[in-house]
């Protein structure tokens, strides 16, 4: 068996990264799209898990997008993070 080598980290172990600073630099519309994609991912995962158990999950993925697009921020003038 070959030796497993540690993966290099982009920050020191004694100082965790400030992910919030990076996240704030991303445009608001892009952040909202990422949150929507995460919600869709988790909803699909929960549906697959429930289906695997033979259950019916009370999750409606087709309802996520209309809610996300109900009021686009760019057109309201509030898209300034």
C-alpha positions, -999 to +999 in steps of 0.1 A: +000+000+000+013+034-009+019+062+016-009+088+019+005+123+019-014+152+034-030+177+011-015+212+011-037+239+027-039+274+014-039+288+050-020+279+082-037+255+106-035+280+135-054+307+115-086+296+098-095+315+067-119+344+067-144+330+042-169+358+050-145+384+035-142+364+003-180+358+002-187+396+006-165+403-025-188+382-047-217+401-063-250+398-046-268+382-076-240+356-077-243+349-040-281+344-043-277+321-072-252+300-052-276+298-023-304+288-046-282+261-061-273+248-026-310+247-017-318+228-049-289+203-043-300+196-007-337+192-017-327+167-045-305+148-020-334+146+005-357+134-022-333+107-033-328+096+003-366+094+009-371+075-023-344+051-013-363+044+019-395+040+000-410+072+015-425+103-001-406+135+009-426+167+013-402+187-009-412+204-041-381+213-061-403+228-089-413+255-064-378+267-056-370+286-088-403+306-090-396+318-054-360+326-062-370+346-093-400+363-078-383+397-073-349+400-090-327+423-070-309+439-100-342+454-113-351+468-078-319+488-074-310+470-042-283+448-058-254+465-040-244+438-015 
